[in-house]
Amino acid sequence: MGSEIKFGTDGWRAIIGDDFTFANVRVCGQSVAQYLHESGMAPRGLIVGYDTRFASEDFAAAVAEVVAANGIKTYLCDRPTPTPTVSWAVLDKKAGGAVMITASHNPWRYNGFKYKPEYAGSASPEVVARLEAPLEEIAASGAVKRMPLAEAQRQGLVEVFDPEPAYFAQIRKLLDLEPLHAADFTVCVDSMYGSGQGYLPGLLSGGPRRAGSLRVVELHGERNPLFPGIGAPEPIGRNL
């Protein structure tokens, strides 16, 4: 391991290509797989999500390959996804936990590795300690299991899924959105190139099959890992 990996309350973050490398991410994935087996959570599977940062989908695929190679069913998000959506997927699927590839509010040069336990919140200090403890040994021994993603999918160990419908269904249980759908005004949403792009417009408009009078205009709703003019996606919320 080229550098020490240290988890904070909300995960590990580092500069892409410097400390945040595929080798280090795979080491973290192996530690998560071992933790799931040791904690009895492995049969419940793992959610893996990612944001719009540079190569986040590739880092997420690397995690899925490692976890699947350890015999754990992995649910891989089909596109960049907000962290709260990934957290809800843990509860919705009754999974053993989730890995989210994101650096939250950090500048574009960074990426990160978050772990959400079975309760879908930030990992407790005890869980963090258990994830960190074997990292050096795993890296030194090279004991990282890997299975090509296509083969893992063929064996049913990786399932690519869309987490949005279940998340939207839960929000609609909590909020009465009908008055918004029928409102005769225009809402401007700045998604700031983040993984929340499309989410708020989808909720406010009622989705493609139930568009109301509300008009939604989305700014910066495309992917741009440089976050031009923004620097980091902090203002829209740490978890997007």
N, C-alpha and C positions, 0 to 999 in steps of 0.2 A: 504494500500500500504506500503510494508516494507521499501521503500526508495523513495526519491524524484526522479522523472523522469524529466530530463532536456534535451530538444532538442537543439542541435546546428544547424548550417545552414544545415548540411547534416544528421541530425537525432540524435537518442539517442543510446549510446553504454554503455554496462555494462558487468560485469563478469557473465558468465553463471552459474546459480544455486545460485548466491549470490543476485544480484539485477535483473539480466536478468532472470526472471522466467515466467512461463506460466501465472500466475495471472497478473503480470505487463504487459505482452504483450497483454493479453486480454483487459486490461484497455485501453491501447493505441488503440487497434482495435475499441473499443466502441467509443472512442473520434473521431477517423477518421470517423466512420459511422455517428455520430452526425454532424460533420463538413460537410460531403457530403450532408446531408439533409438540413442543414441550408444554405449552399451556392448554393443550387439548382442543384448540380452535381450528386445527387444520381441516377437519371434515366439513367445516362451514364455508371454506373457501376464502378468497381474498379479492377485493375490488382494487383495480389499478386505474388511476386517472392521471390526466396531465393538462398543462396549461398551454398558452400560445408562445412560450419562449422558444428560443432556438433549439431544435432537435428534441424537444420535450417528448414527442411521440416515439422517437427512437429509444430514448432512455426508458420510457414506460414499457416498450416492447421488450427491452433487455431485462427489466424486472420480471415481466410475465414469463419469459423464457426460463429464468432461474427458478421461480416459484413453481412453475409447472413441472420442471425437471425434478423437483422434490415431491412430486405426487399430489400437489395441492391444486384444486380447481381454481382457476383465475378468471375473473370477469374484467375484461379490458374495455374501457370506454372507447366508443367509435370515433370520437373527435375531442378537441379541447373542451374541458368541462370545468365549471366553477367548483371550488372546494366544497361549498355547502351541498352541492348536488351529489358529489362523491360520498360525503358523509351520510346523506339520506339513503344512498344506495346500500350502505352497510346495514342500516336498519331494515330497509325494504326487503333485502335478500337474506337478512339474518346471517350476514357474513362474519367471519372471524376478525375482520379488520379491513383496512385499506391503506394503500400507498398512493400518495399524490405527488407527482413530479411538478413542483412549483417553487419559486423563490419569493412568492408573495409580493411584498412591497419593494424588494431590492432592485437595484438598477439592472438594465438589460443584460449585462455581462454575466450575471449570476443565474444559477438554477438551484433547485433544492429537492430534498427528499423528505416528505412528511409521512408520519405514520399515525393512522387513526385506529385505535383498538375497537373491540366489538361494540362498545357503547357509543362510538362515532364522534367522540370529542377529542381534544388534544391528549396525547399520550401522557400518562402520569409519570412522575420521576422514577417509579419502580419499573415501569415498562421501558422507559428510555434506558435505564441502567442495564436491563436485560438485553436490549438490542445492541448496545455499545460493547458489552463485555466480550463477545467472541470476535469482534471485527478484526483485531490484529492477528489473532490465530488463523482466522479464515483466509486473510490476505497472505499471510506467510506460508501457509500450507497449500494454497491454491485450490482449496476444497470448495470450489464454486461449481455447482451442478448447472448444466445448460442443456436445453432442448430447443431446436429450431422452432420458431413460432408456428410455421406451417404444419410441422409434425405435431406440435402440442394441440393445435386446432383439430387436426385429423383424429387425434386420440380423445378429443373432448375435454382436454385439460385446460384449454383456453377458449373462452367464449367472448366474442366481441359483441357488445350490447350498447343500446341507446339508453342512457340513464334519465333523459329528459321527461318522458311521459310519467313515470312514477313520481318524480319531483314536482311536476306541475299538478298532478292529481292531489298530492299532499297540500300544496299551497292553496288549491281551490277548496280544500276542506277547511282551511283556517281563515280564509279571506273571502268576502263576498265581492267578486270582481264584476258582477253584472252591471252595476252603476257605471263603472269605468268603461266597460265595453260599449255601452250605449251613449256615453257622453259625447257631445258634439264639439270637441275641441282637439287641438293638436298637441302632442307631447313629443318633445325632443329628448332623445336618450344618447348620451355619449358613452360608448362602450370602451373607449380608450385602448383599442386593439387587444383587449383582454379576452379571457375565455368566457366571459359573460355575454359575449356578442350573440344577439338573437334571442336571448332568454327573456329580458324584460319586454322587448317588442312583442314576443310571442304571447306572453301573459296578458299584456295590456290590450292587444288586438283580439284576443280570444282564440288565436291560432288560425291556420289557413282555412278551416272549414266553418268558422263561426265569426267572421270579421264583423265588427259593429261599426258604429258611427265614428268611433275614436280613430284619429289619424296619428300614426306613430312614425317619426323620422329618426333613424339611427345614424349617428356619426361614428366614424372610426370603427365600423363593424366588420372590418376585415383584419386578417392576421398581418402583423408587422412586428417581428421580434425586437426591433430597435426602439419601439415606442417613441417615434419621432415627435419632438415637441413636448413630450411628457416626461421621458427619462425613466420613470417607473410607474406602475399602475396603482400606486398607493391611494390617491384621492378617491377612487371609486370603491375602495374597501380592501382590506388586507387579504381577503380570501377569494378574490376574483381571479 
